[in-house]
Amino acid sequence: MNKQVIVGNGIAALSAIKALREAGFTSPVTLISAENCNAYSPVLTTYYISGKLSKDELFIADEHFYLKYNVKTIFGNKATGIDTSGQVVYLDSGLEVGYDNLLIATGASPKRLNNINTDSSDRVLTLRTIEDARRIKELSEIANEVIFLGAGLVSLQIANAIYKKGVKFTFVVSSKQVLSRNIDTDCAAMVQKEIESRGISILLGRGVNEIGREGSKIVVTLDSGKKLRAGMVIVGKGMSPNIELTKDSGINVNKGILVDESMRTNIENIFAAGDVTESRDPDTGESNIVQTWPNACEQGRIAGLNMVDYQTRAGGAPKANIARVFGLTLATVGLSKPLNGKFEELKYLDPSGKIYRRILLKNDRLAGAVLLNRVEDIGLIGNL
């Protein structure tokens, strides 16, 4: 019997399971997950925090899914290592799971700061899991001051979810603009102005030296020496692939697990998909980590098909994001900033209408777009 084993329980794993079945594989699939629950969408956790969705509405698979697709689940067991020669996955419970083909779809986790006093950790939070969302939701109901470290999409979406008048919000941002990984400086200035119009403070170009505690307050000491105090601190400094499983396995890893266009690692019968991977970035042509929902879906599907020798390769859709924060709708696709080489820029700006549209062209081909508030054609632009 061909033993197909998947480590992870996100959208990449579910897409791989569906692809295995579509390709005609009929034997049971074993799925290992560190969390003791069915698959859910981390993308939706801010809607749970805001109260727009219930906890149950976060789940994207139920017991029926695993039964329908003949999946043997091992929940609440973290995979800790791989013996690639013996084809065994080791779990923290002491279990050992053999495989013929293995898919690593362990996702990514928020980057954490090293300068946090351990006494403060219960009020210095990140967002990835349902448990993270629950803690943020509970603390936001009693905290009168909140500090955000970083002003990327996750931080802004959390702030948007918990914002209420009378609560002091402060963003501490190491870069020179908000959303530095997503948009250009002109668009960022418009977004920042809208956020600040609600009485929110944004401190750009500031680093954090230390995070400690004074009674019920968390104290954030900036590199300038200034101290900020709050009832809760939320760290949004990006995501790191969960590559710990690959240690001493012989699997090639850089920032993420290195895969080719078939989602295969350097070891013939081991694949990887989703936020844990590093592969060719369709926007730049360089090796990169692309942590988006559509990318995880496609990579999971490609991996599943190749696990049963239904040979296919990833097409490489451009990175795309759409989000609504503080009354603004922001959409991006492809490159948001020019790289090396000659780019042509088309720009439209309407400050009074809070509209911004910027398109990048290279060699008469679309390379990327940043749209603010007039975003209804982002799908068309992405396809082009």
N, C-alpha and C positions, 0 to 999 in steps of 0.2 A: 504494500500500500504506500502511495506517495504521500508523505506527511507534510502538509503545508501549515506553517506556524507563523503567526503574526504577533508582534509585540507592539502594543498600542491599541487605543480604542477611540481614535478620532475619525475625522472624515476621510483621511488617507486610508486608514484601515478598512473602513466600511466600503469605500470605493473599490479597494482591492478585492474584497469578498464578493461584491457584485460581479466584478470582472471575471473572477475565477469561475463563478457559476455560468456566466454568459458564454465562457469559452468551453463549457461542457465538463468541467471538473466536478465530480459527484461525491467524492469521499469527504469525511468531516474535515473542517478547518479548526485548528486550535488557536484561540485568541487569548493573549495574556495582557492583563491591565493592572497597574498599580492601584488605581482607584476602584473602590468596591461599588460600582454602579454602571448602569447602561451608558451608552455614548451620548454626549451632549455637546452643544456648540459653545465654545468659549467666546465666540463673537457676540453672542446674545447676552452675556452676563451683565453688561451695563443696563440692559432693559429690565433685567430682574432687580438690579439695584434701584432703579428709578421707580419700580412698581408697575411698569407697563406690561411686564410678563410675570407669570407665576413661576415658581421653581420647576414645576412639572412641564411647563412650556419650553424649557431649555433643552429638553431631551430630543435627540434626532433618531433614536432607535429604542424600541421596547423589547420585551421578551419575545414577542412574535417575530421580530426581525431575526434574532439569533436562531430561533426554531426553523423559520422559513428557509434560511440559508445554511442550515445544518452546521452551526458553529458551536463548538465546545468552548465555553468561556471559563477562564481562570481569573476571577476578579479578586482584587485586594492582595495581589501578589506582585511585588516589584521584581522585574528581571535584573539581575545584578552582574551577569557575566555570560560569555559565550565561549564554548570550546569548539572552534571551527573544524578541527581535525576529527573530533568525536561526534560532531553535529549535535550538540546539546546546549540548551539554554538553562542557566542556573537561576533559581528564584530565591528571594530572601527567606522564604518559608522552609527552605531545604529541598523543595521539589526540583526535579530535573526533567526537562521536556526535550525529547529528541525530535529532530526535524530532518526532512530531505531538502526542503526549500524554506528559507527564513526571510520574512519581511520585517524590517525595523521601521516602525512608524511611531516613535516615542515623542514626537513633537518638540516643543521648546518651552522654556521657563523664563520668567522675568529675571533680568539681571539684578543682582543684589549688591548692596554696598557693604564694604568690609569695615567701615568705621562706625558701626552701630553698637552702642552699649547694649548688652544682652538684656538688661532690665527694661529696655525700651521696645523690644521686638514685638510685643503684643499690640503696639499702636503704630508701628511702622510697617505698612502693608504694601503688597503688590497684588495684581489681579491676573489670574489665569484660570483658577478652578472655581467650582460652585462654592466651596468652603471659603475661598478668598472673598467672593462676592458677598456671602452672608456676613462676614466680619466687617467689611466696608459698609454694608447697609446698616448694620446695627450701630457701629460707631458714629456714622454720619448723623444719626438721630440725636446724639448727645453732644457732639463736638461743635463748639462755637468758632473754632479756628482750625483751618485745614491748610497744610503745606503740601504742595506737589513738587517733587523733584523730577524735572523734565516736563516738556510741553509737546510731546508727540500725540498721536491720535488717541492712544489709550488713556493718557492723562486727561486730555480735553474731554473725552467721552465720559470718563468717570466724573469729572467736575460738572459736566452738563447734567449728569444723572442725579447728583446730590445737591446741586445748587439751590439755595434758598436765601432770601433776603435776611440780613441780620447775622449771617455767618461770614467770617473773614476768610477769603481765599487768597493764597499767595503762591505764585509759581516761581521756582528757582530754576533757571535754565542756563546750562553751561555754554550753549551756542549763542549766536548773535540774533537769532530769530526763533519764533515758535514754529513747530512742524518742519524742522530743518531737513528731515529725511523725506518729506512729502511734497513741499511746494517751494517756489522761488520767493525771493525777499519781498517783491512788490505785493504779492498775494498775502504773504505772512503779515505784512504791515496792516492790511485791511482786516485780517482775522484778529490780530492783536487789538486793534482799535475797538472792535466790536466787543471783545471780551472785557477790556478795561472800562467800557461804558457801563458795565454792571458793577463797578466798584471793586473789581478784582485787580490785584497787584501782580505785575509780571516783571521779574528781575532778570535781565539778560546778561550773559557773560559772567555768571557767578558760579563758583564751585562750592562744594561742601567739605569742610574739614572734619567735622565730627557731629554725631547725633547722640545725645544723652537724654537724661530725664531729671526733672525737678518736680517731685510730687506727682500730680496727675498730668503734668504738661511734658511734652516732648520738646527738647531744645535742639535746634539746628544751628550749628556754628558755621558761618560762611567763611570763605577764604579771605574775606576782608576783615574778619574778626567780629562782624555783626552777628548778633544772636536773634533768632526768630523762635517764637514759642507757639505751640498749637496742641490741640487735643488729639490730632491724628496727622500722620505723615504718609503720603502715598508716593511710592517710588515707581516712576515710569521711564526707565532708562534703556528700553529696548529688550529684546529677547535673545536668549542663548540656546542653541540646539541641545537637546538632552542626549549627549553622546557618551555618558559615563559607562553605559552598557558595553561599549566597544573596547574598553581599556584592556590592553594585553591580548587582544583577539587577533591582531594582524589585519584588521579592517582599516583601510586607509582613511584618515580623518584630517581635515584642516580645521576650519571653523565649524564645519558640519561634516557629515559623512559624505565622502566623495562618491558620486554615482555618474554613470554615463547616461545616454539618452534612452536606454531601456530600463533605467533605474537600478541597474546592476552595480554592485560594488566591485572591488578588485578580487573578491572571492566569488567564484562562479555561481554558487547556489545561495548567495545572500544578497538581498535587495534592500533598498531603503526608499522611503517616500515621505513627502510632506515637509514640515518645518524643521525636521532634523537633518535635512540634506543640504548639500552644496553641489550645485551643478551649473551648467551654462545658462547665464542670464540672457533671455531673448532680447532684452533692451540694449545690452552693452556688448554681448558676445563673450564676456569674461566670466570666470568662475565666481559664483556668488550664492548667497543664501536668499531665497525668495519665499518669504513667509506670508503668503496670502491664501485665502480659502480656495479660490479657483485653481491655484497651483497644486495645492494638496489633493484636490479632487482628481486632477489630471494625472499627477504622479502616481497616486494610489491605483488608478485604473490601469495605467501602463505597466506598473509593477505586477499587478495581478495577472494580466495577460501573459507577460513574459515568464512568470513563475511556472506556467504550464506550456511553455514553448510556443505560445501564440505570438510570434515575433512581431513587435511593433515598437515604435519610438515616439518620444514626446514631441509634440508639435511646437511647443514653446510659445504660449500666449503671453502677451505683454502684461506687466504688473498693472493692476487696476485697483482703485479704492474709491468708495463713496461713503460719506459720513455726514451726519447733521449734528452740529454743535453750536449752541448759543444762538439759535435762529438762523444759522448759515448752513447751506448745503454745499459741500466741497466734494469735487470729483477729480480724480487724476487717472491717467493711463500712460504707460510708457515712461519716457524720461521727463522729469520735472525741471531738470537743469541741464544745460549743454555740457557734454564731455569734451575731450580733445577733438579737434577738427572744426570745420566750418559749419555752423548751423544758421538757418534763417529763422527769425522770430516774428510771429504775427500776434499782436496784442490789442485787446480792447478793454478799456477801463471806464467804469461809470461809478464813481464813489457815492453819489447820492442814492443810486439804486442798489449799492453794495454788490455790483456785478463786476466780475473780472474774468477774462478769457485770454489764455495764452497758449499758442500752438507752436511747437518746434518742428522745423523741417530740415532734413539733410538730404542733399542730392534729389530734391523735389519729391521726397517721400516723408510721410508723417513719422516723427520720432517720438512724440509725446504731447500731452496736453494737461493744463491745469485750468479747471473751471470752477468759478464761485457763483452760486445761486442760479445762473442759467446753465443747467447741466443736463437738460433733457436729451441732448444728442451725444452724450458720452459713449453710449453703446456703438453708435455709427462711427464715431471717431476711432474707437478701439478696433472695430472691424477693418477700417481703412488702414 
